[in-house]
Amino acid sequence: MEAQRSNEMIQTPKQIAKLSGFLYLLPAPFAFFGMMYVSSNGVEHGGLGTTIKKNSSNETLFRLSMLCSFLMNINVILLGLVLYRMLQPEDKSMATFMMVFVIFGTCISMLSELYHFAVLTLSNTTSLLLFTPELSQYLVRLFLEMREYSSFGIEGIFWVLWLFPLGYLVNKSKFLPKFLGVLLIIAGIGYVLASFMRALAPNFDIPLIKYTSIGEMAFAIWLLIKGINVGKWRESIYEFS
């Protein structure tokens, strides 16, 4: 009986860590389709007259991109809750800050989807009867560009703030390598800089995200494969309680 209980205590933190790694990597296909589809296919550059027709004919794909964004945000909230359970013994206040930033970022992300909904509204037959083609084309491009800049600008900044308390908690923990926490903080700084550069100097393109995202990938893969040091995690639990 004692052996079984001990085994359960060991398996639980391992399962939490592996679940965290899985949830961290899960949004990748959703992000690729949901966030990149519209920005790459939404506006016909050099031919704005076909933009509304294209959005209307691809309405199903457009709605699927919005659904992917919604699922990705739900996944991030679940990831935050699992990470909170794993890391709260180190610093409950900082773990709470992390969850606040997660929820705040996902709320902003979902509100930004209203721009996509506006594009769909302007693409239907009724809107085409109410507005002139020139005005409809202008509004469609305006909403798509506002969605794009919100994704990589304001939303991009608030979306990554949770990486700072997460990196602090990982660096402070005894059951995870400290270099992962440093990489997460560097990733957060890189994302914020990229968002500011996107907003202030859109023509000055430096692919920071390609490099800073390495920290997040390393953290997720470590959790999925290596997990955490169960003994050190149990020590943190005892100190916390």
N, C-alpha and C positions, 0 to 999 in steps of 0.2 A: 504493500500500500504506500509506504513512504517512498519507495523507488519510483512508483508510478507518479506520485505527486511531484517528486523532484524532476522527473522527465518532462512533465507538463510545464513546470516553471521554466525549464530550459527551452522548450519548443515555442512557448508563447512569444518571447522577445525575438526569436529567430523568425517566426512567422510575421511579426510586425515589421521587421526590417525588410524581409523579402517582399511583403505587400507594398511597402513604401517604394522600393525600387521598381516594382511592376507598375504601380500607379504613376510614378515619375516618367516612365518611358511610354506609357499607354497613349498619351495625347499626341504623340508625334504624327501619326497619320491624319488625325483630326485637324491638327494645326496646319499641316501641309495643304490639305484639301479646303478646309473651311476658311483659312486666312489668305492663302495664296491664289485661290481660284479667281476670286472677284478682282483682286488687284491686277492680275495678269490678263484676265479676259473680260473685265467689266466694261472698259471704255475702248472704243476703236479709235486709236490715235490717227489723226489725219482723215478721219471719216466719221465725225460725230453724228452724222445723219443716220447711221446704221446702229448706233448704240442702243436706242430704245427697242428696235426690232430684235436685236440680238438678245437683250435681257428678257424680252417677252418670249422668244422661242426657247431660251434656256432657263425658263422659270423653275423647272423642277430641280436642275442642278444648282440654281441660285438658292433655292429654299434648302436644299441639302447642305450647302455651305453654311447657312445660318444654323441648321440643326447641329452640324459638326462643332461649330463655335459654342453652342449651348452645352453639348456633351463634354467638351473640353473644359469648360468652366466648372461644371459639376464635378468632373474628375479632379480638378485642382483643389476644390473644397474638401473632397474626400481625402486627398493626399495630405492636405494641411491637418486634418483631424488625426490621421494616423501618425504623422510626424510629431504632432503635439503630444500624443500619448507616449511616444517613444522618448521625447526630449524634455518633457516637463520636469522630470526629477532634477535636471541640471539647473534650471532657472524658470520657475513657473511664470513669472512676470514677463520675461523675454519670450517665452513660448506663447503667451497670450498676445503679445504684440505681433508675433508672427501670424497668428490666426486672424487678427484684426486686419492686417495688411492683405492677407489672402482674400478675405471676404470683400474688402474694399476694392481690390483690384478686379475681382470677378464681377462685382456690381457695375463698375465702370465699363468693363468689357461688354457686358450684356446690354447696357444702355447704348453703347456704340452701334449695336446691331440695328438700332432704330433707323440708321442711315440706309441700311440695306432694305429695310421694310419700306422706307420712303421711295427707293428706286423701283421696287416692285409695284408700288401704288401708281407711280408715274408711268409705268410701262403698260398698264392695262388700257382697255379700249375707252373706258369712260374718261380717263385723264387725257387721252389723246384728243377727245372731243372738246374738253374744257380749256385746254391750253394750246397755244400755237406750237408748231413743231420746233421752232427756234427756242422758245421758252422751256419746253419739255426737255430738249437736248441739253440746255444750259443747266437746268436743275438736276438732271440725272448725273451729269459730270460733276457738279458741285457736291452732291451727296456722296458720290463715290470717292472723290478726292478728300472730303472731310473724314470719311471712314478710314481711308488710308493713312492720313496724317494723325488721326486719333489713335490708330493702332500702333504707329511707330513713334508717336509724340507723347501726348498727355497720358494715354492709356499705357504706353510702353514704360513710362516712368513709374506710375503707381503699381503696375503689374509686377515689377521686380523688387519692390521695396522689401518684400518678405524674405528675400535672399539674405539681407543683412542680419536680421535676428537669427535666421537659420544658420548662417555661417558662424555667427558668434556661439550659438549653442553647440554646434558640431565641434568647433575649436576648443570649447570649454569642456566637452564631455571626455570621460575616461574610456568610453567603449567604442569610439570611432577615431580614426587617424586625424590628427590636427591639420594636416595639409589639405584635407578635404574641406574643412571650414574656411581656410585661407582661399582656396580656389573658388568657393561659393561667393565670398565677399568680393573677390576680383571680378567674378562674373557679374555681380550686381552693379559694380562700378562701371564695367564695360557697357552693360545694357543702358544705364542712365546716360552715359556719355553719348552712346549711339543715338538715343532718343533726342537729346539736346541738339546733336549735330543734324539730325534729320529735320528738326523743327527750325533751326536757325540757319543752317547751310545745307539745303537739300541737294545742291549740285556737288558738294564736297563729300564724295563717297569713300569711306574707309570701312571695310567689312569687319568691324570689331566683333560683331555677334558670332562670326565664324570661329573666332578664337576664344572668346569669353564663355561660350556655351560648352567648351570642353570641361570646365569645372562641374557643371550640372550633370553632364554625361558620366563623368568619372564617379560622382557621388551616387548616381542612380545605379550604375553597374556594380559598384562596390556593395551597396545594400542588397542587390539582387543575388550576387554571387557569394560574397564573403559574409555579409550580414554584420552583426555587431558582436562585441566581446560580452557574452552573457554574464560572466562572473562580475565584470566591472559594472555592467548595467544593473545587476542585483544589488551591488554595493551602493550605487546611486539611489536606488529605490529605498534602501534601508536608511540612508542619510536623509532623504527627502521626508520619509515618514517619521 
